Amino acid sequence: QVISGSSADQAGVNPGDVILKMNGKAYNDPKALSDAIAKMHAGDKVNMDIWSNGTKRMVQITLGSRPGQSSYEQQQQGAPPDQQQPEDQNP
């Protein structure tokens, strides 16, 4: 699935395209690929080899924030681990 307006959409990934590799690593399981992307941060760049309309091509995608991700989570992703604060500091 390619969400309209997403980073993948803006990079030219189309519905039906098959991701063959991300940053040179093959993922045989869509969940494993999704998990790997979830560990990355908004603004990270990834290279994806995709199969599109009978042709293999490479696209570079700059990751955006994920749907449902709060602005707090986005902010925390950019902070060094020693500077991240719990969202609720009240006991």
C-alpha positions as a LaTeX table, in Angstrom:
\begin{tabular}{lrrr}
\hline
Residue & $x$ (\AA) & $y$ (\AA) & $z$ (\AA) \\
\hline
Gln1 & 0.00 & 0.00 & 0.00 \\
Val2 & 1.26 & 3.47 & $-0.88$ \\
Ile3 & $-0.40$ & 6.32 & 0.98 \\
Ser4 & $-1.10$ & 9.37 & $-1.18$ \\
Gly5 & 1.26 & 12.19 & $-0.25$ \\
Ser6 & 3.59 & 9.91 & 1.71 \\
Ser7 & 7.36 & 9.89 & 1.29 \\
Ala8 & 7.09 & 6.72 & $-0.80$ \\
Asp9 & 4.45 & 8.33 & $-3.01$ \\
Gln10 & 6.61 & 11.42 & $-3.47$ \\
Ala11 & 9.59 & 9.21 & $-4.41$ \\
Gly12 & 7.54 & 7.56 & $-7.16$ \\
Val13 & 6.66 & 4.26 & $-5.50$ \\
Asn14 & 3.35 & 3.01 & $-6.90$ \\
Pro15 & 0.71 & 0.59 & $-5.62$ \\
Gly16 & 1.74 & $-2.89$ & $-6.76$ \\
Asp17 & 5.48 & $-2.15$ & $-6.69$ \\
Val18 & 7.51 & $-4.77$ & $-4.84$ \\
Ile19 & 10.30 & $-3.73$ & $-2.48$ \\
Leu20 & 13.25 & $-6.02$ & $-3.18$ \\
Lys21 & 15.84 & $-4.46$ & $-0.84$ \\
Met22 & 16.22 & $-1.57$ & 1.57 \\
Asn23 & 19.72 & $-0.16$ & 2.00 \\
Gly24 & 21.11 & $-3.28$ & 0.33 \\
Lys25 & 19.34 & $-5.77$ & 2.61 \\
Ala26 & 16.64 & $-8.12$ & 1.31 \\
Tyr27 & 13.52 & $-8.55$ & 3.43 \\
Asn28 & 11.50 & $-11.69$ & 2.71 \\
Asp29 & 8.81 & $-10.77$ & 5.22 \\
Pro30 & 6.78 & $-7.54$ & 4.96 \\
Lys31 & 6.59 & $-7.34$ & 8.78 \\
Ala32 & 10.40 & $-7.48$ & 9.05 \\
Leu33 & 10.66 & $-4.62$ & 6.56 \\
Ser34 & 8.00 & $-2.65$ & 8.43 \\
Asp35 & 9.78 & $-3.27$ & 11.75 \\
Ala36 & 13.10 & $-2.10$ & 10.27 \\
Ile37 & 11.49 & 1.10 & 8.99 \\
Ala38 & 9.76 & 1.66 & 12.36 \\
Lys39 & 13.20 & 1.76 & 14.04 \\
Met40 & 14.27 & 4.61 & 11.78 \\
His41 & 13.57 & 8.30 & 12.24 \\
Ala42 & 11.74 & 10.94 & 10.25 \\
Gly43 & 14.32 & 12.55 & 7.97 \\
Asp44 & 16.40 & 9.37 & 7.52 \\
Lys45 & 17.14 & 8.53 & 3.90 \\
Val46 & 16.77 & 4.98 & 2.62 \\
Asn47 & 17.60 & 3.43 & $-0.74$ \\
Met48 & 15.05 & 0.93 & $-1.96$ \\
Asp49 & 15.40 & $-1.45$ & $-4.86$ \\
Ile50 & 11.90 & $-2.01$ & $-6.20$ \\
Trp51 & 10.29 & $-4.06$ & $-8.95$ \\
Ser52 & 7.91 & $-1.79$ & $-10.83$ \\
Asn53 & 6.08 & $-2.58$ & $-14.07$ \\
Gly54 & 8.54 & $-5.34$ & $-15.01$ \\
Thr55 & 11.61 & $-3.23$ & $-14.28$ \\
Lys56 & 13.99 & $-3.13$ & $-11.33$ \\
Arg57 & 14.81 & 0.38 & $-10.18$ \\
Met58 & 16.26 & 2.16 & $-7.17$ \\
Val59 & 14.56 & 5.02 & $-5.36$ \\
Gln60 & 15.81 & 7.12 & $-2.48$ \\
Ile61 & 13.16 & 7.97 & 0.08 \\
Thr62 & 13.42 & 10.50 & 2.87 \\
Leu63 & 11.27 & 9.10 & 5.65 \\
Gly64 & 8.50 & 11.23 & 7.05 \\
Ser65 & 6.59 & 10.80 & 10.27 \\
Arg66 & 4.33 & 7.77 & 10.43 \\
Pro67 & 0.55 & 8.10 & 10.57 \\
Gly68 & $-0.58$ & 8.14 & 14.19 \\
Gln69 & 2.80 & 9.25 & 15.47 \\
Ser70 & 2.39 & 12.10 & 17.93 \\
Ser71 & 4.38 & 15.30 & 17.67 \\
Tyr72 & 5.93 & 14.30 & 21.00 \\
Glu73 & 7.19 & 11.03 & 19.47 \\
Gln74 & 8.53 & 12.91 & 16.46 \\
Gln75 & 10.35 & 15.32 & 18.76 \\
Gln76 & 11.79 & 12.50 & 20.89 \\
Gln77 & 13.13 & 10.70 & 17.83 \\
Gly78 & 15.36 & 13.69 & 17.12 \\
Ala79 & 16.65 & 14.01 & 20.69 \\
Pro80 & 19.74 & 12.15 & 21.86 \\
Pro81 & 18.78 & 9.26 & 24.19 \\
Asp82 & 20.21 & 10.98 & 27.27 \\
Gln83 & 17.98 & 14.01 & 26.61 \\
Gln84 & 14.71 & 12.17 & 26.01 \\
Gln85 & 12.10 & 12.65 & 28.69 \\
Pro86 & 9.10 & 10.51 & 29.56 \\
Glu87 & 5.89 & 11.98 & 28.14 \\
Asp88 & 4.14 & 11.95 & 31.51 \\
Gln89 & 6.45 & 13.16 & 34.25 \\
Asn90 & 3.73 & 13.31 & 36.91 \\
Pro91 & 3.62 & 10.24 & 39.19 \\
\hline
\end{tabular}
